[in-house]
Amino acid sequence: MRPKLKLHVPGLREMDYRRRLLAQPETMAYNRGQPVDAPGYDVATGCIDFPMSDWRFWRDVWLWQEPSRYSAYLFDENLGAFVGEVAYYYDMESDAHGTGVLIEHAHRNRGCGCEGLRLLAEHAFARPEVERLFAELPLEREAAVRMYLTAGFREVRVEGGICRLELDREEK
């Protein structure tokens, strides 16, 4: 069954979903061994600790800062459950908004990532300040690159094993 997703900006009481998401070794395996600059990052599993003491700060930084930053859970109405999260953030160096998508391992290969990116783009481009979205992914993350391409992003360059994908407002 195809997912029927909607964006859901979580309240403070719903931060536990993010804590559980970031603690799932299968979900976070893409992160394993990477140079991640985050407190509580476990290089062996890729997991990131997200204690309750960080919830309010994270919410204040990511949830009420549009158009600089935005984050939302993906809620699958067919399942009645969250399946992941999407986000964008302004990157001054690129003069564009970087994107991120994280789908729970159990819900991958159902189209959640592509649909989540489409919803994120629709939400982002509703803001006049957001002109371009991008992602920079290692080429070995083939499934993630394919997901972005399927969601409408285009490859603009490959340099040093990193693929840059972009989606402009007009392309949406």
C-alpha positions as CSV (number, residue, x, y, z in Angstrom):
1,M,0.0,0.0,0.0
2,R,1.4,3.4,-1.0
3,P,1.8,5.8,1.9
4,K,-0.6,8.7,2.3
5,L,1.8,11.2,4.0
6,K,1.3,14.6,5.5
7,L,3.8,16.9,7.2
8,H,3.4,17.2,11.0
9,V,5.3,19.7,13.0
10,P,5.8,18.0,16.3
11,G,5.0,19.4,19.7
12,L,7.3,19.0,22.6
13,R,5.5,15.8,23.8
14,E,6.1,14.2,20.4
15,M,9.9,14.6,20.5
16,D,10.2,11.1,21.8
17,Y,9.5,9.8,18.3
18,R,12.7,11.6,17.1
19,R,14.7,10.2,20.0
20,R,13.6,6.7,19.1
21,L,14.2,7.3,15.4
22,L,17.8,8.5,16.0
23,A,18.5,5.5,18.3
24,Q,17.6,2.8,15.7
25,P,20.8,1.2,14.4
26,E,19.2,-0.1,11.1
27,T,17.7,3.4,10.4
28,M,20.9,5.2,11.2
29,A,23.3,2.7,9.5
30,Y,23.9,5.3,6.6
31,N,25.6,7.5,9.2
32,R,27.9,4.8,10.6
33,G,31.6,5.7,10.5
34,Q,30.9,9.2,9.2
35,P,32.5,12.4,10.7
36,V,29.3,13.6,12.3
37,D,29.7,16.6,14.6
38,A,26.8,15.9,17.1
39,P,26.9,15.4,20.8
40,G,26.0,11.8,21.6
41,Y,27.0,10.4,18.1
42,D,28.0,6.8,18.1
43,V,30.5,6.2,15.3
44,A,30.0,2.4,15.5
45,T,26.2,2.5,15.0
46,G,25.5,5.9,13.4
47,C,23.0,6.6,16.1
48,I,22.7,10.0,17.8
49,D,21.6,10.4,21.4
50,F,18.7,12.8,21.7
51,P,17.9,13.2,25.5
52,M,14.8,14.9,26.8
53,S,17.0,17.7,28.1
54,D,17.7,18.7,24.4
55,W,14.1,18.6,23.1
56,R,13.1,22.2,23.9
57,F,16.3,23.7,22.5
58,W,16.0,21.5,19.3
59,R,12.4,22.5,18.9
60,D,13.2,26.2,19.3
61,V,16.0,26.0,16.7
62,W,14.3,23.9,14.1
63,L,10.6,24.4,14.4
64,W,10.0,28.1,14.7
65,Q,12.7,29.5,12.4
66,E,11.2,29.5,8.9
67,P,12.5,30.3,6.4
68,S,16.0,29.6,7.9
69,R,15.1,26.2,9.2
70,Y,12.1,23.8,9.1
71,S,11.6,20.3,10.3
72,A,8.5,18.0,10.3
73,Y,7.6,14.4,10.9
74,L,6.1,12.4,8.1
75,F,2.7,11.0,9.2
76,D,1.3,8.1,7.2
77,E,-2.5,8.4,7.4
78,N,-2.9,4.8,6.2
79,L,-0.8,3.5,9.1
80,G,-1.8,6.1,11.6
81,A,1.9,6.5,12.5
82,F,5.0,8.5,11.9
83,V,7.4,7.0,9.4
84,G,10.3,9.5,9.4
85,E,11.2,13.2,9.2
86,V,12.2,15.8,6.7
87,A,13.9,19.2,7.1
88,Y,15.4,22.1,5.3
89,Y,17.9,24.7,6.4
90,Y,19.4,27.8,4.8
91,D,23.1,27.4,3.7
92,M,24.7,30.8,3.2
93,E,27.6,29.4,1.2
94,S,25.3,28.0,-1.4
95,D,22.6,30.7,-1.1
96,A,20.1,27.8,-1.1
97,H,18.3,25.5,1.3
98,G,19.8,22.2,2.1
99,T,17.5,19.3,2.7
100,G,17.4,16.1,4.8
101,V,15.1,13.1,4.9
102,L,15.2,10.2,7.3
103,I,12.8,7.3,6.9
104,E,12.6,4.6,9.5
105,H,14.2,1.4,8.2
106,A,10.9,-0.5,8.6
107,H,9.2,2.0,6.2
108,R,11.8,2.2,3.5
109,N,11.1,1.1,-0.1
110,R,7.5,2.2,0.1
111,G,7.9,5.6,-1.5
112,C,7.9,7.5,1.8
113,G,11.2,9.3,1.1
114,C,10.2,10.5,-2.4
115,E,6.7,11.6,-1.2
116,G,8.3,13.2,1.9
117,L,10.7,15.2,-0.3
118,R,7.8,16.3,-2.6
119,L,5.8,17.5,0.4
120,L,8.9,19.3,1.8
121,A,9.5,21.0,-1.5
122,E,5.8,22.1,-1.8
123,H,6.0,23.5,1.7
124,A,9.4,25.2,1.2
125,F,8.5,26.8,-2.1
126,A,5.3,28.2,-0.6
127,R,7.7,30.7,1.1
128,P,9.0,33.4,-1.3
129,E,12.4,33.3,0.4
130,V,13.1,29.7,-0.7
131,E,14.3,29.6,-4.3
132,R,16.3,26.4,-4.5
133,L,16.6,23.1,-2.5
134,F,19.7,20.9,-2.6
135,A,21.3,17.8,-1.1
136,E,24.9,16.7,-1.2
137,L,25.2,12.9,-0.9
138,P,28.1,10.4,-1.2
139,L,27.8,8.5,-4.5
140,E,27.8,5.2,-2.5
141,R,24.4,6.1,-1.0
142,E,22.8,5.1,-4.3
143,A,19.4,4.6,-2.9
144,A,19.3,8.1,-1.4
145,V,20.6,9.6,-4.7
146,R,17.9,7.7,-6.6
147,M,15.2,8.9,-4.1
148,Y,16.1,12.5,-4.7
149,L,16.2,12.0,-8.5
150,T,12.8,10.3,-8.4
151,A,11.4,13.2,-6.3
152,G,12.4,15.6,-9.1
153,F,15.8,16.8,-8.0
154,R,18.5,17.0,-10.8
155,E,22.1,16.1,-10.5
156,V,24.2,19.3,-11.0
157,R,27.7,17.9,-10.3
158,V,29.8,15.1,-8.9
159,E,33.0,16.1,-7.2
160,G,35.2,14.1,-4.9
161,G,32.6,11.3,-4.7
162,I,29.8,13.7,-3.6
163,C,26.8,14.2,-5.8
164,R,25.0,17.6,-5.6
165,L,21.3,17.4,-6.4
166,E,19.1,20.5,-6.7
167,L,15.5,21.4,-7.3
168,D,14.5,25.0,-8.2
169,R,11.2,26.6,-7.5
170,E,10.3,26.6,-11.2
171,E,11.0,22.8,-11.5
172,K,8.6,21.8,-8.7
